Structures are given as structure tokens and as C-alpha cells.
Amino acid sequence: MLMSEMISVIEQFCPPSFAEDWDNVGLIAGRSDKEVRKVIVALDATSEVVDEAVRSGADALVTHHPLIFGGIKKVNDNDFVGRRILALIQNDISYYAMHTNFDVMGMADAAADAMNLQDREVLEVTFKDDISHEGLGRIGTLPEHMPLSDCAAYVRDVFHIPHVRVYGDLNQPIVTTAILPGSGHEEIDLAVKANADVMITGDISHHNGIDAVEKGIAVIDAGHYGLEKIFIPYMKDFFGRELPEIEVIESKQTEPFTEI
């Protein structure tokens, strides 16, 4: 299968038009006429992931976060972005990213499914027409009431992460839950407006957390990688259903930091 044909199948499910204006999705580097038999899927195109793609003999790399967001003036071996791009091109590995379009069309419901949220709605609507609306994050109700401490443990177990950071009264009852994988501090006010008891997201700063509690909502910071890593098994399953002729490798990428 050609890279262009693979992209066509992906974009039927996850159209680039659903991406935010500032984002950079699609074929980032490499050939659209590349014959693809093996794909490696990762959250980020780190140097380790690119090396892994080369070692595995992958024909294509598919990531959630794009390696390039804004314009670049040079591609050479003097900086890490240039070195990664050069390695991909020199090894004839076509590189595709699906970021905020996947956040809208895949990530939000996958996270809500993992939490078993009921009666869910879109948290932040980014697309709307006469037929439907789509957007970032989801808000719904947990299958049973639980204190914030148990909700935090539930998040930790569901997403297979070693720890979470919790802002709020651990005894507070939690029913209505908002979840937005990635960096969701800008959507906290939307969760408050929707009467959520808790916001589950990542990249929460000191001030984000204490301000949220003052606004009447608890926050569970499960980490950017901690939540968004569901992209990797999600896309492996997608390829298995829609493109079974392509071998898929799940990257060995892990949490980018170590707690000591």
C-alpha cells in the first residue's frame, strides 16, 4: 500500500479539517508514494523513537504530536529537529502526524470510554453544523458516585499510570466528570460552567490547580503523556481493523521524566 493510500484511510476517520488552525497535521516529511508495509506508532517523534523506527525497518512513522509546529528556515544536523528529519528522510521513512484532529475525533471518546462516562457531551465544541458537533474533551457522569480520592485511584488504574496529582478535598463526592487528555487548563472554566465536579487532564500548574479549587472544581492531573498514551493502542487497533495488511509496531516510548 502506498503512503498516500494509507493517509486517505486515516483521514476518512480523522480529517485534517478538524485540526486547530495553529496545528500542523498530515504528512510532515517523506514520500507520499512510499510503499508501506510496516508502521511504527508513537506519541512523539523523539530521537529515540526515530532511532527505533530506523532499527525496526519501518516504512512509516505515525505520531500524535507533530515534530514541526511552526515554520523552519533550515533542515540540517546542527539542531535536534533537523537531525530527526534528516534521519527519517535518509532512511526513507515517511512521517505523518495526527494531533488536534485526533483529539477531536478519537482521543476524547477513547478517554471517556476508558472512564466509562455515561450521558457524555463535548466539553469544548470546535466544529458544528446542522447535523452534528464535535470538539475537545468530554463531560459525563461516572457509573457510580465516589469520593475524589477514589476517583483519583480509578484514573490511575484505568490509564495504568503510577501516580496522579489531586487538587481539592479528597472527601468531595464526584459524579459529573470532565476529561481532556493533554493540556486542559484552558478548558477548566468550561468544565466549571458545565457543573463538573472534577476535571481530569494534564499539565496543570500550581496556579491552575489552586485557582480551579477556588472556582469550585477539583482537578486530577494525570500527566500529558499519562492520558494521551492511549493514542498508541488506539491506532494499533485502527490499523488492525482498517489496514490489516500493514504491520504495526507500538513504540517503546515511555513517560519523559522520572520521579525520584
C-alpha positions in Angstrom: 0.0 0.0 0.0 1.2 3.5 -0.8 1.7 6.1 1.9 -0.9 8.3 0.1 -3.4 5.4 0.2 -2.8 4.8 3.9 -3.2 8.5 4.6 -6.5 8.5 2.7 -7.9 5.8 5.0 -6.7 7.6 8.2 -8.2 10.9 7.0 -11.6 9.4 6.4 -11.8 8.8 10.1 -9.7 11.8 11.2 -10.0 14.7 8.7 -7.3 17.4 8.9 -10.1 20.0 8.7 -10.9 19.1 12.4 -7.4 20.3 13.5 -6.9 23.6 15.2 -5.6 26.5 13.0 -2.3 26.6 14.8 -1.7 22.9 14.5 0.4 21.0 11.9 -1.0 17.7 10.9 -0.6 15.4 7.9 2.5 14.2 6.0 5.3 16.1 7.7 8.3 14.5 6.0 8.9 11.8 3.4 7.3 10.4 0.2 3.6 10.0 -0.4 4.4 7.3 -3.0 6.4 5.3 -0.4 5.3 1.6 -0.3 4.2 1.0 3.3 4.3 -2.5 4.8 5.4 -1.6 8.4 4.4 1.3 10.6 5.6 2.4 14.0 3.1 4.4 16.2 4.3 6.7 18.9 3.1 9.8 20.8 6.2 11.9 19.9 8.9 11.8 17.2 11.7 11.9 19.7 15.2 11.0 18.8 14.7 7.6 20.5 11.5 7.0 18.6 13.1 7.9 15.2 16.1 5.5 16.1 13.5 2.9 16.9 11.8 3.4 13.6 15.1 3.0 11.7 16.1 -0.1 13.7 12.8 -1.8 13.1 12.8 -1.2 9.4 9.6 0.7 9.5 8.4 2.3 6.3 6.4 5.0 8.1 6.1 6.7 11.5 2.8 7.9 12.8 2.7 10.2 15.8 0.2 12.2 17.8 2.4 15.3 18.4 4.0 16.7 15.2 7.7 17.2 15.2 7.3 20.6 13.5 4.7 23.1 14.6 5.8 26.4 13.0 7.8 27.3 10.0 11.5 26.3 10.0 14.2 28.0 7.8 16.8 25.3 7.8 17.0 21.5 8.0 20.5 20.4 8.9 22.3 18.4 11.5 23.0 21.4 13.8 19.8 21.0 15.8 17.7 18.1 17.1 14.7 18.7 14.9 16.9 18.8 11.8 18.7 15.7 12.8 15.4 13.8 13.2 14.1 14.9 9.9 17.3 14.0 8.1 17.3 10.6 9.7 13.7 9.9 8.6 14.4 11.1 5.0 17.7 9.3 4.7 16.1 6.1 5.8 13.1 6.6 3.5 10.6 6.7 6.4 7.5 8.7 5.7 6.3 10.7 8.7 2.7 11.5 9.5 1.2 13.4 12.4 -2.4 13.5 13.6 -2.8 15.9 16.5 -5.8 18.1 17.4 -7.9 16.4 14.7 -7.3 13.1 16.6 -8.0 14.9 19.9 -11.5 15.7 18.5 -12.3 12.5 16.5 -10.6 9.8 18.6 -8.8 10.9 21.9 -11.8 12.4 23.6 -14.2 9.5 23.3 -11.4 7.0 23.9 -10.6 8.7 27.2 -14.3 8.9 28.1 -14.7 5.2 27.2 -11.8 4.3 29.5 -13.5 6.1 32.4 -16.9 4.6 31.4 -18.5 8.0 31.4 -22.3 8.0 30.8 -24.5 10.6 29.1 -21.5 12.3 27.8 -21.3 15.6 25.9 -18.5 17.5 24.1 -16.7 19.8 26.6 -15.3 22.3 24.1 -17.2 22.5 20.7 -14.7 23.2 17.9 -16.9 22.2 15.0 -20.6 22.5 14.4 -23.0 22.1 11.5 -26.7 21.3 11.0 -26.1 17.6 11.7 -23.6 17.3 14.5 -21.0 18.9 16.6 -17.5 17.8 17.6 -14.8 19.1 19.8 -12.2 18.6 22.6 -12.8 16.7 25.7 -15.9 15.1 27.1 -18.1 15.6 30.2 -20.4 12.9 31.6 -21.3 11.0 34.8 -19.3 8.2 36.4 -21.1 4.8 36.6 -21.2 5.3 40.4 -20.6 8.1 42.9 -17.3 8.1 44.7 -15.1 10.4 46.7 -12.3 12.4 45.0 -9.7 10.1 46.5 -11.3 7.0 44.9 -11.8 8.9 41.6 -8.1 9.6 41.5 -7.3 6.0 42.2 -9.7 5.0 39.4 -7.9 7.3 36.9 -4.6 5.9 38.0 -5.7 2.3 37.5 -7.7 2.9 34.2 -4.8 4.6 32.5 -2.1 2.5 34.0 -0.1 5.3 35.5 1.9 5.2 38.7 0.7 8.5 40.2 -1.7 11.4 39.8 -1.7 14.9 41.4 -5.0 15.9 43.0 -6.3 19.4 43.8 -9.3 19.6 46.0 -10.9 17.9 49.1 -10.3 14.2 48.8 -13.6 13.5 50.5 -15.6 15.6 48.0 -18.2 13.4 46.2 -17.6 13.1 42.5 -20.4 12.4 39.9 -20.1 14.7 36.9 -16.6 14.4 35.4 -14.8 16.3 32.6 -11.8 14.8 30.9 -9.5 16.3 28.3 -6.2 14.4 27.7 -3.2 16.5 27.1 -3.0 20.1 28.3 -6.5 21.2 29.5 -6.0 24.1 31.9 -7.6 26.5 29.4 -10.8 24.4 29.5 -11.2 24.4 33.3 -13.7 27.3 33.1 -15.8 25.3 30.6 -15.9 22.4 33.0 -16.9 24.8 35.8 -19.7 26.2 33.6 -20.9 22.7 32.8 -21.1 22.0 36.6 -18.4 19.3 36.6 -17.2 18.1 40.0 -13.8 17.3 38.7 -11.6 18.0 35.7 -9.2 15.2 34.6 -6.3 16.5 32.4 -2.6 17.1 32.3 0.0 19.9 32.5 -1.7 21.6 35.5 0.5 24.3 37.1 0.4 25.4 40.7 -1.8 28.3 40.0 -4.1 26.4 37.6 -4.8 23.9 40.4 -5.4 26.3 43.3 -7.5 28.6 41.1 -9.7 25.7 40.0 -10.4 24.7 43.6 -11.4 28.3 44.3 -13.8 28.1 41.4 -15.4 25.1 42.9 -14.0 22.2 40.8 -11.4 19.6 41.8 -8.6 18.7 39.4 -6.8 15.4 38.8 -3.6 15.9 36.9 -2.8 12.6 35.3 0.0 13.9 33.1 0.2 14.8 29.5 1.8 11.5 28.5 -0.2 9.6 31.1 -3.5 10.2 29.4 -2.5 10.7 25.8 -0.5 7.5 25.5 -3.9 5.8 24.7 -3.2 7.1 21.2 -0.7 4.2 20.6 -3.0 1.2 21.3 -5.9 3.1 19.7 -4.1 3.4 16.4 -2.8 -0.1 16.5 -6.4 -1.3 16.8 -7.4 1.1 14.0 -4.7 -0.3 11.7 -5.8 -3.9 12.6 -9.4 -3.1 11.6 -8.9 -0.8 8.6 -5.5 -1.6 7.3 -4.7 -5.2 8.3 -2.1 -5.7 5.6 0.2 -3.2 7.4 2.3 -4.5 10.3 2.1 -2.1 13.3 4.8 -1.7 15.9 3.9 0.1 19.2 6.8 2.4 20.2 8.5 1.6 23.4 8.3 5.3 24.3 7.7 5.9 28.0 7.0 8.8 30.4 9.5 11.5 29.5 10.5 12.1 33.2 11.5 10.1 36.2 10.2 10.8 39.7 12.8 10.2 42.5 
